[in-house]
Amino acid sequence: MTKEKVTLTLDSATLGALRKLVGARSLSAEVQRAVAERVAKLQHLAAVDDWLRELDAVHGPVPTETLDWAAKQVDQWAAAQSKRRKAG
C-alpha cells in the first residue's frame, strides 16, 4: 500500500496522551489505525443510509406513529441502562 505524508493539527492533550500510550511504537501507525477504523465506520453508515433510502423508495416512509413508538422503546432501554450503571 502506498503511503502519503500529510500534516495534521491535533489537540496537544490528545497527542500527549497518545504518545504516552504508544511509547516506542510508531505514532503514525496508531493514527493510521484510528483513521482507518473511522473511515470504515463512516462507510458502513453511508451504506445503511443508502439501504434506508432504498427502503423508503420501495415501501414509503416509516409512519410517524412507528417512529414515535421506536423512540419510546429506545428511551426506556437507555433509562434502564443508566440505572444499571449507577447500581453496578
MOPE-V276265 format. One record per run of one state. SS is the DSSP state (h for helix, s for strand, l for the rest). FROM is the first residue (numbers start at 1). LEN is the number of residues. If there is no record, write none. Layout:
BEGIN
ss=SS from=FROM len=LEN
ss=SS from=FROM len=LEN
END
This chain:
BEGIN
ss=l from=1 len=11
ss=h from=12 len=11
ss=l from=23 len=4
ss=h from=27 len=33
ss=l from=60 len=4
ss=h from=64 len=24
ss=l from=88 len=1
END
